[in-house]
Amino acid sequence: MSIFTELAELGHEQLLFCRNDEVGLRAIIGIHSTALGPALGGTRLYPYANEEDAVRDVLRLSRGMTYKAAVAGLDLGGGKAVIIGDRSIKNEALFRAFGRHIQSLSGRYITAEDMNTTVQDMSWIRRETQWVTGQEKLTGGSGDPSPVTAWGTYQGIRACLEVVYGSPDVGGRTVAIQGIGSVGFHLARFLHEAGAKLLYTDVNERRLRSATEQFGGKIVSQDAFYSAECDVLAPCAIGGIINSRTIPMLRAPIIAGAANNQLDDETRDGEALEQAGITYAPDYVINAGGLINVYAELKNLPAEMAMNDAGNIFNTVKQVINKARANGITTTAASNQVAEERIESVSKLKRLHLIR
């Protein structure tokens, strides 16, 4: 399949390859849609095995950002960027070089932090372009969006519990969290404070020790995570982990976590979960808190408004699950419909010149 065919199938507007050999920069920016507004999405740093994997990731992630913004009711499009490499390549020169590529897009793409990038990295990018959010509070930004992402994920878990069990109360419920990074750690804190029982898995032993010391709970292996006896599985690490290999292992009636692209294949794996009677909170719906946070920064809104708006993810997740059940479709299909309906509605108004 040619790259242009793949872009057409996923509905992308633009794919930009960026390089600067002097600083070791190899990056890709994907702009999926600007129908609702400028494309916003974080910059991910990851040591992809090859360029094809990096392209696949940026295309899936940027499309997810379009749908995430649409379902959340934000006036933003979807974009994403990936820098190929590990943390050892991080420095000011690299991120400033990347910032110049972002500047060349004249506001069509706005970046923010993502996996393995930080508010410090965003501040370096800011020296080359205004099209960046999620900066340090000392420089006028909103700071780390992880707590807001975790708060929205927590509310989405509560919504799933209400649909499945009749009550949103997490007290006494067991939640297994995969990935105790920035978002996963804050999610564990919210759940612990509400009385949940916690299971954790992570490749980082230090994070696991920190979580168990502060919130109690038990550590499980990576494979044991999938077959854990629990009420909720909360993937908060890498994508593609819900697939044909892992679905037969699942015992939890709910999957609700902050990781992007949790389903390896949106259609096949969504239908398999439906057939297994497992309620799935679509990732881009439940993890929209981070996007809500940086949107508030763009609009110069108070920080507490971002937390309040992320709290509304409770109602959005319920709406999506109920729509799926009413129409006999998967929750992902239902959330896609909600997003596409809003995109078409706004696009129609723009075509009629009723809004800009």
C-alpha positions in Angstrom: 0.0 0.0 0.0 1.4 3.4 -1.0 1.6 6.2 1.7 -0.9 8.3 -0.3 -3.4 5.4 -0.3 -3.0 5.0 3.4 -3.4 8.7 4.0 -6.6 8.6 1.9 -8.0 5.6 3.7 -7.6 7.3 7.1 -8.6 10.7 5.9 -5.4 12.5 6.6 -4.6 16.0 5.3 -0.8 16.0 5.6 2.2 14.0 6.7 5.5 15.9 7.2 8.9 14.2 7.5 11.4 16.3 9.5 15.2 15.8 9.7 18.2 17.7 11.0 21.4 15.5 10.9 23.4 18.0 12.9 21.3 17.3 16.0 20.1 13.8 15.1 16.5 14.8 14.5 14.2 12.3 12.7 10.6 13.2 13.2 7.2 12.9 11.6 4.2 15.2 12.0 0.7 13.9 11.1 -2.2 16.3 10.5 -5.4 14.3 10.3 -8.0 17.0 10.2 -8.4 20.7 10.7 -12.2 20.7 10.1 -13.0 21.9 13.6 -9.8 23.9 14.2 -6.0 23.7 14.2 -4.7 20.2 14.7 -3.5 19.7 18.2 -1.6 16.6 19.5 1.5 15.8 21.5 5.0 15.0 20.4 6.0 11.4 21.3 9.7 10.3 21.6 10.1 6.6 21.0 12.8 4.2 19.6 10.7 2.7 16.8 12.1 -0.4 15.2 11.8 1.1 11.8 10.3 4.1 10.0 7.2 2.1 8.9 6.2 1.6 12.6 6.7 5.3 13.3 4.5 6.3 10.3 1.8 3.8 11.4 1.9 5.2 15.0 1.6 8.8 14.0 -1.2 8.1 11.5 -3.3 6.2 14.2 -2.5 8.7 16.9 -3.4 11.8 14.9 -6.7 10.3 13.7 -7.5 9.5 17.3 -6.8 13.1 18.3 -9.4 14.3 15.7 -12.1 12.1 17.2 -11.0 12.9 20.8 -11.4 16.6 20.3 -14.7 16.2 18.4 -16.3 14.0 21.1 -15.0 16.3 23.9 -16.7 19.2 22.1 -13.5 21.2 21.5 -12.8 23.5 18.6 -9.7 21.6 17.6 -8.6 19.2 14.9 -6.3 16.2 15.2 -2.6 15.9 14.9 0.4 14.1 16.4 4.1 14.0 16.1 6.8 11.4 16.8 10.5 11.8 17.2 12.4 8.6 16.5 14.9 7.8 19.2 15.3 7.2 22.9 15.7 9.7 25.8 19.5 9.8 25.3 19.1 12.1 22.2 17.1 14.7 24.1 18.6 18.2 24.3 17.7 21.8 23.6 19.2 21.8 20.1 17.1 18.9 19.0 13.8 20.3 20.3 14.5 23.8 18.9 15.2 22.2 15.5 11.9 20.4 15.7 10.2 23.6 16.8 11.3 25.2 13.5 9.5 22.5 11.6 6.4 23.1 13.6 6.7 26.9 12.9 6.8 26.1 9.1 3.2 24.9 9.4 2.0 28.3 10.4 -0.4 27.2 13.1 -2.0 24.2 11.3 -0.4 22.0 14.0 0.0 22.7 17.7 2.1 20.4 19.8 2.2 19.4 23.5 4.0 16.9 25.6 3.4 13.1 25.2 5.3 9.9 25.9 8.9 10.6 26.9 8.6 14.4 26.4 8.2 16.9 29.2 7.2 20.5 29.9 10.9 21.4 29.7 11.0 20.0 26.1 8.0 22.1 25.3 9.7 25.2 26.6 12.6 24.6 24.3 10.2 24.2 21.3 8.6 27.5 22.4 11.8 29.3 21.7 11.2 28.6 18.0 7.4 28.7 17.6 4.3 29.9 19.4 2.4 26.8 18.4 3.1 24.7 21.5 1.1 24.2 24.7 1.7 22.3 28.0 4.6 24.5 29.1 5.9 25.0 32.6 3.7 27.1 34.9 6.6 29.5 35.5 6.6 30.4 31.8 2.8 31.0 31.7 1.8 27.5 30.7 -0.6 25.0 32.4 2.2 22.6 33.4 1.9 18.8 33.4 -1.5 17.7 32.0 -1.2 14.2 33.6 -3.4 14.9 36.6 -6.2 16.2 34.4 -5.9 13.1 32.1 -6.0 10.9 35.1 -9.0 12.7 36.6 -10.9 12.2 33.4 -9.9 8.5 33.2 -11.1 8.1 36.8 -14.4 9.6 35.9 -14.7 7.3 32.9 -14.0 4.3 35.1 -16.8 5.5 37.4 -19.2 5.7 34.4 -18.4 2.2 33.4 -19.0 0.9 36.9 -22.4 2.6 36.9 -23.4 1.0 33.6 -22.1 -2.5 34.5 -22.8 -2.7 38.2 -25.5 0.0 38.8 -23.3 2.3 40.9 -20.3 4.5 40.1 -18.7 3.9 43.5 -15.2 2.6 43.2 -14.9 1.7 46.9 -14.0 -2.0 47.3 -13.6 -2.4 43.5 -10.4 -3.9 42.2 -8.6 -2.0 39.4 -5.5 -3.3 37.6 -3.3 -0.6 36.2 -0.8 -1.3 33.4 1.8 1.5 33.5 2.5 3.6 36.6 3.9 6.6 34.7 2.7 10.1 35.0 -1.0 9.4 34.3 -1.1 5.9 35.8 0.4 7.2 39.1 -2.2 10.0 39.4 -5.0 7.5 38.5 -3.8 5.2 41.2 -3.9 8.1 43.7 -7.5 9.0 42.8 -8.6 5.4 43.0 -6.8 4.8 46.3 -8.4 7.9 47.8 -11.8 6.6 46.8 -11.2 3.2 48.4 -10.4 1.0 45.4 -8.1 -2.1 45.6 -5.2 -1.8 43.2 -3.1 -4.1 41.1 -0.1 -2.8 39.1 2.3 -3.9 36.4 5.1 -1.8 34.9 8.6 -2.4 33.4 9.9 0.2 35.8 10.6 -1.3 39.3 11.1 2.1 40.9 7.6 3.2 39.9 6.1 0.0 41.2 7.8 0.4 44.6 6.6 4.0 44.8 3.0 3.1 44.0 2.8 0.3 46.5 4.5 2.4 49.2 2.0 5.2 48.8 -1.2 3.4 47.8 -0.8 -0.2 48.9 -2.0 -2.8 46.4 -0.2 -5.7 44.7 2.3 -6.1 41.8 1.5 -8.5 39.0 3.5 -9.6 36.0 2.9 -8.2 32.5 1.1 -11.4 31.4 -0.8 -11.9 34.7 -2.3 -8.4 34.2 -4.5 -9.6 31.4 -5.9 -12.5 33.4 -6.2 -10.6 36.6 -9.4 -11.2 38.7 -10.6 -7.6 38.9 -13.5 -5.3 38.1 -11.6 -2.9 35.8 -8.5 -3.3 33.6 -6.9 0.1 33.1 -4.2 0.1 30.4 -2.1 3.3 30.9 1.0 2.4 28.9 1.5 1.5 25.2 -1.2 0.8 22.6 -2.2 -2.4 20.8 -2.3 -4.5 23.9 -6.0 -5.6 23.5 -5.6 -8.1 20.6 -6.4 -11.6 19.5 -3.7 -13.0 21.8 -4.8 -11.2 25.0 -8.6 -11.0 24.6 -9.1 -14.7 25.4 -7.1 -14.1 28.7 -9.3 -11.3 29.9 -11.5 -11.8 33.0 -12.4 -8.2 33.9 -15.8 -7.1 32.7 -14.5 -3.5 32.0 -11.6 -2.1 30.1 -11.1 1.6 30.9 -7.6 3.1 30.8 -5.6 6.1 29.6 -3.4 4.5 27.0 -3.9 5.5 23.3 -4.9 3.0 20.7 -5.5 0.2 23.1 -7.2 -2.0 20.5 -4.7 -3.5 18.0 -7.5 -3.6 15.4 -10.4 -1.2 16.1 -13.1 -3.3 14.4 -12.0 -6.9 15.0 -11.0 -6.4 18.6 -13.9 -4.2 19.4 -16.3 -6.9 18.2 -14.4 -9.6 20.1 -14.8 -7.6 23.3 -18.5 -7.1 22.6 -18.9 -10.9 22.0 -17.1 -11.6 25.3 -19.4 -9.3 27.2 -16.7 -6.9 28.1 -17.5 -3.1 28.3 -14.8 -1.0 26.7 -14.4 2.7 27.2 -12.9 4.0 23.9 -9.5 5.3 24.7 -9.8 8.7 23.0 -13.0 9.4 24.9 -11.8 8.5 28.4 -8.3 10.0 28.1 -9.4 13.4 26.7 -8.5 15.2 29.9 -5.0 16.1 28.7 -6.4 17.6 25.6 -9.0 19.5 27.6 -6.1 20.8 29.8 -4.0 22.2 26.9 -7.2 23.6 25.3 -7.8 25.6 28.5 -4.3 26.9 28.2 -4.8 28.0 24.6 -7.9 29.8 25.6 -6.4 31.3 28.8 -9.0 29.6 31.0 -8.4 29.0 34.7 -6.9 25.6 35.6 -9.9 24.6 37.7 -12.1 24.8 34.6 -10.0 22.1 32.9 -10.5 19.7 35.9 -14.3 20.5 35.9 -14.5 19.9 32.1 -12.5 16.6 32.5 -15.1 15.6 35.1 -17.7 15.7 32.3 -16.0 12.6 30.8 -18.2 10.7 33.2 -21.3 11.7 31.2 -19.6 11.3 27.8 -18.5 7.7 28.5 -22.0 6.8 29.7 -23.5 8.4 26.5 -21.2 6.4 24.3 -21.8 3.1 26.1 -25.6 3.6 26.1 -25.5 4.6 22.4 -23.6 1.4 21.6 -26.1 -0.8 23.5 -29.1 0.9 22.0 -27.8 0.4 18.4 -26.2 -3.0 18.8 -22.7 -1.7 17.9 -19.3 -1.5 19.6 -18.5 1.4 21.8 -15.7 2.4 19.5 -18.2 2.6 16.6 -20.6 4.6 18.7 -17.9 7.1 19.7 -16.8 7.4 16.1 -20.4 8.2 15.2 -20.6 10.9 17.8 -17.3 12.4 16.5 -18.2 12.2 12.9 -21.6 13.8 13.4 -20.1 16.8 15.1 -17.4 17.2 12.5 -20.0 17.0 9.7 -22.3 19.5 11.5 -19.6 22.1 12.0 -18.2 21.5 8.5 -21.6 22.2 7.0 -21.9 25.4 9.0 -18.5 26.5 7.6 -19.6 25.6 4.1 -22.6 27.8 4.5 -20.4 30.6 6.0 -22.4 30.6 9.2 -19.3 30.2 11.3 -15.6 30.8 10.6 
